[in-house]
Amino acid sequence: MGDTYTDAGATALDDVDGDITSGIVTVNLVDTNVVSGYTITYNVSDAAGNSATQVTRTVNVVNIAPTHHYHNNSSYYYPTTGTETTTEEH
């Protein structure tokens, strides 16, 4: 939670047009400050207007428990947060 999330992106290849990755429309509303599950969607069409099957990626923003470390009789608190990502194609 609170970390920067960088989307891994997607690629698209068409049997006639070749690489159409630059035409992918991505909807990414991940807010790493809010614990939740988010769905990123990817859509693309070829030059003839044929749409590919939409692909999604699920991103789970989680709050990882903080950790305590002890050194020389002193306690150090390290808040630990994270963003967990899982990919699901639909």
N, C-alpha and C positions, 0 to 999 in steps of 0.2 A: 504494500500500500504506500502510495506517495512516490514510488519509483517512476522513472521515465519508461514508457512503453513504446517500443519501436516495432511497428508492424513488419512482419516478414515479407509481406507482399504476395504477389501471385504472378504467374506467367500464363500466356494464352497463345496457342499455335493453331492456325487454320490450315486445312489441306490445300486451299487455293491461295489465300492471302499471305500465308506464312506467319511470321511473328506479329501478333496483334496486341501484344502486351500493353503498348502505349494507350490503347483504347479502353482498358479496364476501368470501370467506375467502382470506386471503393467507398463504402459507408462504414466509418470507424468512429464510434462514439464512446470509446473506452475512456473512463475517468479514473485514473489511478489513485485518486483521493477518496473514492467511494467503494467500499467493499461490495462487490456484486459480480454477477456473471454477465458478460457482454458478448454480443454476436456481431462480428464484422462480416459484411457481405461483399462479394465480388461479382460483377456482371460485365459482360462484353458481347459485342456483336461484330460480325464480319462485314466486309464492304457491301455484301448483298442484303444486309439487314437481318441475317440469321442470328438469333440469340443463342449463346451458349447456356448450358444449365448453370444456374446460380450456384456458387460455391460459398460456404461460410466457414469462418474460424471462430471458435469459442475462446474467449479470454476470461479467466477467473481472477479477479483482484482479491487477494486474501490478506489478512492481517496475521503475520507470524508472531508468535509470542516473543516478548523481549527476553534477553539473556542476561545473566549476572556472571561476572568473573571475579575471582578473588586472587589478589596478589599482595604479598607482604602485609597481611591482615587488613587490607583495604578492599572495599567492594567497588567494582566498576559496573555500571549499568550501560548496556548497549541495546538501544531500541533496534529491533530487527523487523524489517517489513519486506514484503515481496509481491511480485506479480507472477502468477502462475499461468501459463498458457497451454491450452490443449487445442489440437486441430481436429476438426470434424468436417468432412466434406459431405454435402447433401445435394 
